Amino acid sequence: MKQQPGFISTQLHRALGDGPAYLNYAVWEPTAHFRAAFSHPQFRASLAAYPSSTIASPHLFQKVAVNGICVA
Protein backbone atom coordinates (compact mmCIF):
# COMPACT_ATOMS: atom_id res chain seq x y z
CA MET A 1 0.00 0.00 0.00
CA LYS A 2 2.90 2.35 0.67
CA GLN A 3 3.68 2.48 -3.05
CA GLN A 4 0.13 3.48 -4.00
CA PRO A 5 -0.53 7.10 -5.08
CA GLY A 6 -1.88 9.26 -2.27
CA PHE A 7 -0.53 7.16 0.63
CA ILE A 8 0.83 9.40 3.40
CA SER A 9 1.24 7.27 6.54
CA THR A 10 -0.14 4.44 8.63
CA GLN A 11 -0.15 3.37 12.30
CA LEU A 12 -1.19 -0.04 13.63
CA HIS A 13 -2.86 -0.09 17.05
CA ARG A 14 -3.55 -3.21 19.16
CA ALA A 15 -6.45 -3.26 21.62
CA LEU A 16 -5.57 -3.45 25.31
CA GLY A 17 -6.86 -6.46 27.21
CA ASP A 18 -7.69 -9.96 26.05
CA GLY A 19 -9.37 -9.17 22.72
CA PRO A 20 -7.37 -9.66 19.52
CA ALA A 21 -8.57 -6.40 17.92
CA TYR A 22 -6.34 -4.20 15.78
CA LEU A 23 -6.92 -0.81 14.18
CA ASN A 24 -4.86 0.27 11.20
CA TYR A 25 -5.08 4.05 10.95
CA ALA A 26 -3.95 5.26 7.52
CA VAL A 27 -3.75 8.76 6.05
CA TRP A 28 -4.47 9.20 2.32
CA GLU A 29 -4.95 12.19 0.04
CA PRO A 30 -7.20 12.47 -1.90
CA THR A 31 -10.10 10.12 -1.19
CA ALA A 32 -10.08 8.85 -4.78
CA HIS A 33 -6.56 7.44 -4.29
CA PHE A 34 -7.69 5.60 -1.14
CA ARG A 35 -10.58 4.00 -3.01
CA ALA A 36 -8.36 3.05 -5.94
CA ALA A 37 -5.77 1.42 -3.65
CA PHE A 38 -8.38 -0.78 -1.97
CA SER A 39 -9.72 -1.95 -5.33
CA HIS A 40 -6.24 -2.60 -6.77
CA PRO A 41 -5.87 -6.28 -7.83
CA GLN A 42 -2.59 -6.70 -5.92
CA PHE A 43 -4.22 -5.55 -2.68
CA ARG A 44 -7.25 -7.79 -3.25
CA ALA A 45 -4.95 -10.78 -3.83
CA SER A 46 -3.02 -10.07 -0.59
CA LEU A 47 -6.21 -10.43 1.47
CA ALA A 48 -6.03 -14.20 0.95
CA ALA A 49 -2.93 -14.30 3.19
CA TYR A 50 -4.90 -13.10 6.24
CA PRO A 51 -6.53 -15.61 8.63
CA SER A 52 -10.17 -16.42 7.84
CA SER A 53 -11.16 -14.80 11.15
CA THR A 54 -9.94 -11.40 9.92
CA ILE A 55 -12.64 -8.77 9.49
CA ALA A 56 -11.74 -5.70 7.44
CA SER A 57 -14.05 -2.72 7.59
CA PRO A 58 -12.52 0.30 5.82
CA HIS A 59 -14.05 3.66 6.72
CA LEU A 60 -13.32 7.21 5.61
CA PHE A 61 -13.11 10.00 8.18
CA GLN A 62 -12.59 13.75 8.05
CA LYS A 63 -10.63 15.68 10.66
CA VAL A 64 -12.79 17.99 12.76
CA ALA A 65 -11.67 20.95 14.86
CA VAL A 66 -13.28 21.58 18.25
CA ASN A 67 -12.53 25.02 19.74
CA GLY A 68 -10.44 24.77 22.87
CA ILE A 69 -9.94 21.00 22.52
CA CYS A 70 -8.33 20.03 19.21
CA VAL A 71 -7.39 21.36 15.78
CA ALA A 72 -8.10 19.82 12.38
C-alpha positions as a printed Julia matrix, in Angstrom:
72×3 Matrix{Float64}:
   0.0     0.0    0.0
   2.9     2.35   0.67
   3.68    2.48  -3.05
   0.13    3.48  -4.0
  -0.53    7.1   -5.08
  -1.88    9.26  -2.27
  -0.53    7.16   0.63
   0.83    9.4    3.4
   1.24    7.27   6.54
  -0.14    4.44   8.63
  -0.15    3.37  12.3
  -1.19   -0.04  13.63
  -2.86   -0.09  17.05
  -3.55   -3.21  19.16
  -6.45   -3.26  21.62
  -5.57   -3.45  25.31
  -6.86   -6.46  27.21
  -7.69   -9.96  26.05
  -9.37   -9.17  22.72
  -7.37   -9.66  19.52
  -8.57   -6.4   17.92
  -6.34   -4.2   15.78
  -6.92   -0.81  14.18
  -4.86    0.27  11.2
  -5.08    4.05  10.95
  -3.95    5.26   7.52
  -3.75    8.76   6.05
  -4.47    9.2    2.32
  -4.95   12.19   0.04
  -7.2    12.47  -1.9
 -10.1    10.12  -1.19
 -10.08    8.85  -4.78
  -6.56    7.44  -4.29
  -7.69    5.6   -1.14
 -10.58    4.0   -3.01
  -8.36    3.05  -5.94
  -5.77    1.42  -3.65
  -8.38   -0.78  -1.97
  -9.72   -1.95  -5.33
  -6.24   -2.6   -6.77
  -5.87   -6.28  -7.83
  -2.59   -6.7   -5.92
  -4.22   -5.55  -2.68
  -7.25   -7.79  -3.25
  -4.95  -10.78  -3.83
  -3.02  -10.07  -0.59
  -6.21  -10.43   1.47
  -6.03  -14.2    0.95
  -2.93  -14.3    3.19
  -4.9   -13.1    6.24
  -6.53  -15.61   8.63
 -10.17  -16.42   7.84
 -11.16  -14.8   11.15
  -9.94  -11.4    9.92
 -12.64   -8.77   9.49
 -11.74   -5.7    7.44
 -14.05   -2.72   7.59
 -12.52    0.3    5.82
 -14.05    3.66   6.72
 -13.32    7.21   5.61
 -13.11   10.0    8.18
 -12.59   13.75   8.05
 -10.63   15.68  10.66
 -12.79   17.99  12.76
 -11.67   20.95  14.86
 -13.28   21.58  18.25
 -12.53   25.02  19.74
 -10.44   24.77  22.87
  -9.94   21.0   22.52
  -8.33   20.03  19.21
  -7.39   21.36  15.78
  -8.1    19.82  12.38
